[in-house]
Amino acid sequence: MMHPHTEVRFISKEIGHGVVATRFIPKGTITWVQDELDRVLTPAEVEKMRPQTRELVDKYSFRNNKGHFVLCWDLSKYVNHSFRSNCLSTAYDFELAIRDINEGEQLTDDYGYLNVVEPFKALDEGAERDTVYPDDLLRYHQEWDAQLFQAFRYFKQVEQPLLSFVPQKVLENIRQKLNNNEPLDSILNLYCGEIN
């Protein structure tokens, strides 16, 4: 489920469509949460699909830590990649705004934490990285964890329209860790490959 203050808009010829904020979304806000309408497909299920259907799954899904493909039912499937993303996935099946997102600004993810199957060269943003690799989580999880830690400091202070979609047990775990100033579960928990 995508944040309610978003919509799909045409971004550019090179990018296509993307998800844009229709209102200001502050740092620490849940921007997406996996819900019961999102379809989770095993690799075996995807393999049995027609080639055209598999192409759509490849384009519009991400892989979870079990290697299953998560195909979102709503506009969240249009969230584009950026090496300077303003949203980050957490170990809790939701994404968080890691900085303020202004009205009219595109919501973006770094596809490096989405367990891509094949590396791909991204549009040049002037970032140090120019390619997304299947094992980017192994390289950048500490940097992403630090960004999430800073964003989670605002978690209890900002409006959270998607909070009711997060299981109560997960929320209690997060609140306890925040109250005790304990480290949150690492984004590395999203990795579906083997960790040496």
C-alpha positions in Angstrom: 0.0 0.0 0.0 1.4 3.3 -1.1 1.2 6.5 0.9 -2.2 8.1 0.3 -0.6 11.5 -0.7 0.9 10.2 -3.9 -0.1 9.7 -7.5 1.4 8.3 -10.7 2.6 11.0 -13.1 4.6 11.0 -16.4 8.2 11.9 -15.4 10.1 11.9 -18.7 10.6 10.0 -21.9 13.7 8.2 -20.5 12.1 7.4 -17.1 8.4 6.9 -18.0 6.0 7.2 -15.2 6.8 7.6 -11.5 5.1 8.1 -8.1 4.9 11.7 -7.0 4.0 13.3 -3.7 0.8 15.3 -3.8 1.5 16.8 -0.4 4.6 17.3 1.8 5.7 13.9 3.3 8.1 14.4 6.3 11.2 12.4 7.1 10.3 9.3 9.1 7.0 8.7 7.4 6.1 5.2 6.2 5.8 5.6 2.4 4.9 2.0 1.5 3.9 -1.1 3.4 3.4 -4.6 2.0 -0.2 -5.6 2.4 -2.4 -8.6 1.8 -3.2 -7.5 -1.8 0.4 -7.6 -2.9 1.1 -10.9 -4.7 4.1 -13.0 -3.6 5.2 -15.4 -6.3 7.8 -18.2 -6.0 10.4 -18.5 -8.7 8.7 -21.8 -9.7 5.4 -19.9 -10.2 7.1 -17.2 -12.3 8.9 -19.8 -14.4 5.6 -21.4 -15.4 4.2 -18.1 -16.7 4.1 -17.0 -20.4 7.2 -15.1 -21.5 5.2 -11.8 -21.7 3.9 -12.3 -18.2 7.4 -13.1 -16.8 8.6 -9.8 -18.4 6.0 -7.9 -16.5 6.9 -9.6 -13.2 10.6 -8.8 -13.9 9.7 -5.1 -14.5 7.2 -4.5 -11.7 8.3 -6.7 -8.9 11.1 -7.0 -6.4 12.5 -10.0 -4.6 12.2 -10.5 -0.9 14.7 -12.2 1.4 13.3 -15.7 0.4 13.9 -15.0 -3.3 10.2 -14.7 -3.9 8.9 -12.0 -6.3 6.6 -9.4 -4.7 4.3 -7.9 -7.2 2.6 -4.8 -5.8 -1.1 -4.3 -6.7 -1.2 -0.5 -6.5 0.8 2.5 -7.8 3.9 1.5 -5.8 5.0 -0.6 -8.7 5.8 2.7 -10.4 8.4 3.8 -7.8 11.6 4.5 -9.8 15.2 3.9 -8.9 17.6 6.6 -7.8 21.1 6.3 -6.2 20.0 9.3 -4.2 16.7 7.8 -3.2 14.4 9.5 -0.7 12.8 6.3 0.6 14.5 3.1 2.0 13.1 -0.3 2.7 13.3 -1.5 6.2 13.5 -5.0 7.7 9.9 -4.7 8.6 8.1 -4.9 5.2 7.7 -1.2 4.9 9.6 1.7 3.5 10.4 5.0 5.2 11.1 8.5 3.9 14.7 9.1 4.8 14.4 12.8 4.2 11.6 15.3 3.7 9.8 14.8 0.4 8.2 17.9 -1.1 4.9 18.2 -2.9 5.5 17.4 -6.6 8.7 15.4 -5.9 9.1 11.9 -7.1 9.4 9.1 -4.4 12.4 6.9 -5.3 14.1 3.7 -4.1 17.6 2.5 -4.6 17.0 -0.7 -6.4 20.2 -2.0 -4.9 18.3 -3.3 -1.9 15.6 -5.0 -4.0 17.5 -8.1 -4.9 17.7 -7.5 -8.6 18.4 -10.6 -10.6 20.7 -9.0 -13.2 22.9 -5.9 -12.9 21.8 -2.9 -14.8 23.2 0.5 -15.6 21.1 3.3 -14.3 20.5 6.8 -15.6 23.4 9.1 -14.8 22.6 11.2 -11.7 26.2 12.3 -11.1 26.4 9.7 -8.2 29.5 7.6 -7.5 27.5 4.5 -8.5 26.2 4.0 -12.0 25.2 0.3 -11.9 22.8 -1.6 -9.6 24.1 -5.1 -8.7 22.3 -8.1 -7.1 24.6 -8.0 -4.1 24.5 -4.2 -3.4 22.9 -5.0 0.0 26.2 -6.6 1.1 28.2 -3.4 0.1 25.9 -0.6 1.3 23.7 -2.0 4.1 25.7 -0.1 6.8 25.2 3.2 5.0 21.5 2.5 4.5 21.1 1.4 8.1 22.6 4.7 9.3 20.1 6.6 7.1 17.2 4.5 8.4 18.4 5.1 12.0 18.2 8.8 11.5 14.8 8.6 9.8 13.4 6.4 12.5 14.1 9.2 15.1 11.1 11.0 13.6 8.9 7.9 13.3 6.8 8.6 16.4 6.6 12.4 15.7 5.1 12.4 12.2 1.7 11.5 10.9 1.6 7.9 9.8 -1.4 7.2 7.6 -0.2 3.6 6.8 0.5 2.6 10.4 -2.6 0.4 10.7 -1.1 -1.8 7.9 1.9 -2.7 10.0 1.4 -5.7 12.3 1.1 -4.8 16.0 3.9 -7.1 17.0 6.2 -5.4 14.5 5.3 -2.0 15.9 5.9 -3.1 19.5 9.3 -4.4 18.5 10.2 -1.1 16.8 8.8 1.1 19.6 10.7 -0.9 22.2 14.0 -0.5 20.3 13.4 3.2 19.8 12.5 3.7 23.4 15.6 1.8 24.6 17.9 3.5 21.9 18.7 0.0 20.6 19.8 -0.7 17.0 16.9 -1.6 14.7 17.0 -4.7 12.5 19.4 -4.2 9.6 18.3 -3.7 6.1 20.7 -6.6 5.4 17.8 -8.9 6.5 16.3 -8.2 3.1 19.1 -9.9 1.2 18.1 -13.1 -0.5 21.6 -14.4 -1.4 24.1 -16.1 0.8 26.0 -14.0 3.3 29.6 -15.0 3.8 
